[in-house]
Amino acid sequence: MNLRRLTLTALLSLAGFYLLLILSLLYFLQGSEALGTLLSARVLYSLRLSLLCASGASLFSLLLGLPAAYALSRHRFPGRRLVDTLLELPLVVSPAALGAMILIFFNTPLAEKWKALFVLALPGIVLAQFATVAGLCVRLLKAALDEIPTRYEEVARSLGATPLRAFLTVTLPLCRRGLLSALVLTWAKALGEFGATFTVAGSMPFRTETLPIAIYLHLSSADLQAAALLTLVLVITGLGILYLVRVLGRA
């Protein structure tokens, strides 16, 4: 077997594995019942809540992640490696453990007065999702900024631009595709986040029940049809947005 065939076989095997998982969801769907479940008030609320919170978490991640990524990409300072390592926390700690850390934090004297605002509440969903995706957002943005030579900014500064103006008018437009990719990937990750959200915000219907939590609750009650339907909605939404961005990115 030559290298081309070997690599293509590995690629198609992985893609086929995930496609098989997606297609298996269709086995449990039955027309009218599936439509009734999808259009129920509880499912529609969970979908709206998931879209809203994922958008908020990804936007906050972008607003903080972009300057943070720029600092890591362009500046050298004491403790830089330690800071860079700390941002990997969501990658090495499970989402449930990350949610537990947030809960424990709100039970300390430092943040106890804010506990009622976040724990078992909508802001807690955004906070949990933000904690899960912010490090990933910084990592993606840093990779995009690293590809842009610093000489472009240096030329702009030599022509009289301030560092901020050089960043806004030169660097930012050049990394717009990386910026869009980071935003969409963090949004998709936040949309499917479960562990930290469940730990911090709970699973109250019409309050903190996001789509992934709804899937878990239906599985807990052995309602495979509803769980399969909601999972399919989550998959189509996430993959659909990712595919659309990749297509538009080529335009």
C-alpha positions as CSV (number, residue, x, y, z in Angstrom):
1,M,0.0,0.0,0.0
2,N,1.5,3.3,-1.0
3,L,1.5,6.4,1.1
4,R,-1.3,8.2,-0.7
5,R,-3.6,5.2,-0.3
6,L,-2.7,4.7,3.3
7,T,-3.3,8.3,4.3
8,L,-6.6,8.6,2.4
9,T,-7.7,5.3,4.0
10,A,-7.0,6.7,7.4
11,L,-8.8,10.0,6.6
12,L,-11.9,8.4,5.1
13,S,-12.0,5.9,8.0
14,L,-12.2,8.7,10.5
15,A,-14.7,10.7,8.5
16,G,-16.8,7.5,8.0
17,F,-16.7,6.8,11.7
18,Y,-18.2,10.2,12.6
19,L,-20.7,10.0,9.7
20,L,-21.9,6.6,10.9
21,L,-22.5,8.1,14.4
22,I,-24.5,10.9,12.8
23,L,-26.6,8.6,10.6
24,S,-27.4,6.3,13.5
25,L,-29.4,9.2,15.0
26,L,-31.9,9.0,12.1
27,Y,-32.9,5.4,13.1
28,F,-34.8,6.7,16.1
29,L,-36.6,9.6,14.4
30,Q,-40.3,9.2,13.5
31,G,-41.9,11.9,11.5
32,S,-44.8,13.4,13.4
33,E,-43.5,12.6,16.9
34,A,-40.1,14.0,16.1
35,L,-41.6,17.2,14.7
36,G,-43.8,17.5,17.8
37,T,-40.8,17.2,20.1
38,L,-38.8,19.6,18.1
39,L,-41.5,22.3,18.2
40,S,-42.3,21.9,21.9
41,A,-41.9,25.0,24.0
42,R,-39.3,23.3,26.2
43,V,-37.0,22.3,23.3
44,L,-37.4,25.7,21.6
45,Y,-36.5,27.4,24.8
46,S,-33.4,25.2,25.2
47,L,-32.3,25.9,21.7
48,R,-32.7,29.7,22.1
49,L,-30.9,29.6,25.4
50,S,-28.0,27.6,23.9
51,L,-27.7,30.0,20.9
52,L,-27.8,33.1,23.2
53,C,-25.3,31.9,25.8
54,A,-22.9,30.4,23.2
55,S,-22.9,33.8,21.4
56,G,-22.3,35.7,24.6
57,A,-19.5,33.4,25.8
58,S,-17.7,33.4,22.4
59,L,-18.0,37.2,22.1
60,F,-16.5,37.7,25.6
61,S,-13.8,35.2,24.7
62,L,-13.0,37.2,21.6
63,L,-13.0,40.6,23.3
64,L,-10.5,39.4,26.0
65,G,-8.8,36.8,23.8
66,L,-7.7,39.1,21.0
67,P,-5.5,41.4,23.2
68,A,-4.3,38.5,25.2
69,A,-3.3,36.6,22.0
70,Y,-1.6,39.8,20.7
71,A,0.4,40.0,24.0
72,L,1.6,36.4,23.7
73,S,2.4,36.7,20.0
74,R,4.2,40.0,20.1
75,H,5.6,40.6,23.5
76,R,8.2,38.9,25.7
77,F,7.8,39.4,29.5
78,P,8.7,37.5,32.7
79,G,6.4,34.6,33.4
80,R,5.2,34.4,29.8
81,R,5.5,30.6,29.6
82,L,3.7,30.3,32.9
83,V,0.8,32.5,31.7
84,D,0.7,30.5,28.4
85,T,0.5,27.3,30.3
86,L,-2.3,28.5,32.6
87,L,-4.4,29.2,29.5
88,E,-4.2,25.5,28.7
89,L,-6.2,24.7,31.9
90,P,-9.5,23.9,30.0
91,L,-7.6,21.5,27.8
92,V,-6.1,19.4,30.7
93,V,-9.0,19.6,33.1
94,S,-12.4,18.1,32.4
95,P,-15.4,20.5,32.0
96,A,-17.0,19.1,35.1
97,A,-13.9,19.7,37.1
98,L,-13.7,23.2,35.7
99,G,-17.3,23.8,36.7
100,A,-16.5,22.5,40.2
101,M,-13.7,25.0,40.4
102,I,-16.1,27.8,39.5
103,L,-18.6,26.6,42.2
104,I,-15.8,26.4,44.8
105,F,-14.7,29.9,43.9
106,F,-18.2,31.3,44.5
107,N,-18.2,29.7,48.0
108,T,-15.1,31.6,49.0
109,P,-15.3,35.0,50.9
110,L,-13.9,36.7,47.8
111,A,-16.9,35.9,45.6
112,E,-19.6,34.7,47.9
113,K,-21.7,37.8,47.4
114,W,-21.9,37.1,43.7
115,K,-23.0,33.5,44.1
116,A,-26.7,34.1,43.7
117,L,-26.1,35.9,40.4
118,F,-24.2,33.1,38.7
119,V,-25.0,29.7,40.4
120,L,-28.1,28.1,39.1
121,A,-28.7,31.2,36.8
122,L,-28.3,32.2,33.2
123,P,-25.1,34.3,33.8
124,G,-23.6,31.1,35.2
125,I,-24.1,29.4,31.8
126,V,-22.2,32.1,30.0
127,L,-19.5,32.1,32.7
128,A,-19.1,28.3,32.5
129,Q,-19.0,28.3,28.7
130,F,-16.5,31.2,28.7
131,A,-14.2,29.4,31.1
132,T,-14.3,26.4,28.8
133,V,-13.6,28.2,25.5
134,A,-11.5,31.3,26.3
135,G,-8.2,29.4,26.4
136,L,-9.0,27.8,23.0
137,C,-9.9,31.2,21.6
138,V,-6.6,32.7,22.7
139,R,-4.7,29.8,21.2
140,L,-6.5,30.1,17.8
141,L,-6.0,33.9,17.7
142,K,-2.3,33.6,18.6
143,A,-1.8,31.2,15.8
144,A,-3.4,33.6,13.4
145,L,-1.3,36.6,14.6
146,D,1.9,34.5,14.5
147,E,1.5,34.2,10.7
148,I,1.5,38.0,10.2
149,P,5.1,39.4,10.0
150,T,5.8,42.1,12.6
151,R,7.5,44.2,9.9
152,Y,4.1,45.4,8.6
153,E,3.4,47.0,12.0
154,E,6.9,48.4,12.1
155,V,6.5,50.1,8.7
156,A,3.2,51.6,9.8
157,R,4.8,52.9,13.0
158,S,7.7,54.4,11.0
159,L,5.1,56.3,9.0
160,G,3.7,57.9,12.2
161,A,1.0,55.4,13.3
162,T,0.7,54.7,17.0
163,P,1.0,51.0,18.0
164,L,-2.8,50.8,18.5
165,R,-3.5,52.4,15.1
166,A,-1.0,50.1,13.5
167,F,-2.8,47.1,15.1
168,L,-6.3,48.3,14.1
169,T,-5.5,49.3,10.5
170,V,-2.8,46.8,9.6
171,T,-2.7,43.7,11.7
172,L,-6.4,43.3,12.4
173,P,-7.5,43.3,8.7
174,L,-4.7,40.9,7.8
175,C,-5.9,38.3,10.4
176,R,-9.6,38.7,9.7
177,R,-10.0,35.1,8.5
178,G,-8.2,33.8,11.6
179,L,-10.4,36.0,13.7
180,L,-13.6,34.7,12.1
181,S,-12.4,31.1,12.4
182,A,-11.6,31.5,16.1
183,L,-15.0,33.1,16.8
184,V,-16.9,30.4,15.0
185,L,-14.9,27.5,16.5
186,T,-15.3,28.9,20.0
187,W,-19.0,29.5,19.4
188,A,-19.5,25.9,18.2
189,K,-17.5,24.6,21.2
190,A,-19.6,26.7,23.6
191,L,-22.8,25.5,22.0
192,G,-22.0,21.9,22.8
193,E,-20.6,22.5,26.2
194,F,-22.2,20.4,28.9
195,G,-20.0,19.5,32.0
196,A,-19.2,22.9,33.3
197,T,-22.6,24.3,32.5
198,F,-24.4,21.5,34.3
199,T,-22.2,21.8,37.3
200,V,-22.6,25.6,37.7
201,A,-26.1,26.3,36.4
202,G,-27.9,23.1,36.9
203,S,-30.7,21.7,34.7
204,M,-33.9,23.7,35.5
205,P,-36.4,23.6,32.6
206,F,-37.2,27.1,31.1
207,R,-34.3,28.6,33.0
208,T,-30.9,26.9,32.7
209,E,-31.6,23.9,30.5
210,T,-29.4,24.2,27.4
211,L,-29.6,21.9,24.5
212,P,-26.8,19.6,25.7
213,I,-28.4,19.4,29.1
214,A,-31.7,18.6,27.5
215,I,-30.1,15.7,25.6
216,Y,-28.6,14.4,28.9
217,L,-32.0,14.5,30.7
218,H,-33.8,12.7,27.9
219,L,-31.1,10.0,27.9
220,S,-31.5,9.7,31.7
221,S,-35.2,9.0,31.2
222,A,-34.4,6.5,28.4
223,D,-36.2,8.7,25.8
224,L,-33.8,7.8,22.9
225,Q,-36.0,9.4,20.2
226,A,-35.9,12.9,21.8
227,A,-32.2,12.5,22.7
228,A,-31.4,11.5,19.1
229,L,-33.5,14.4,17.7
230,L,-31.9,17.1,19.9
231,T,-28.4,15.7,19.2
232,L,-29.1,15.9,15.5
233,V,-30.2,19.5,15.9
234,L,-27.0,20.3,17.8
235,V,-24.8,18.5,15.2
236,I,-26.5,20.1,12.2
237,T,-26.2,23.6,13.8
238,G,-22.6,23.3,14.8
239,L,-21.2,21.5,11.7
240,G,-23.4,23.6,9.4
241,I,-22.0,26.9,10.7
242,L,-18.4,25.5,10.5
243,Y,-18.9,24.4,6.9
244,L,-20.5,27.7,5.9
245,V,-17.6,29.6,7.3
246,R,-15.1,27.5,5.5
247,V,-16.9,27.9,2.2
248,L,-17.1,31.7,2.7
249,G,-13.5,31.8,3.7
250,R,-12.5,30.5,0.3
251,A,-14.5,33.2,-1.5
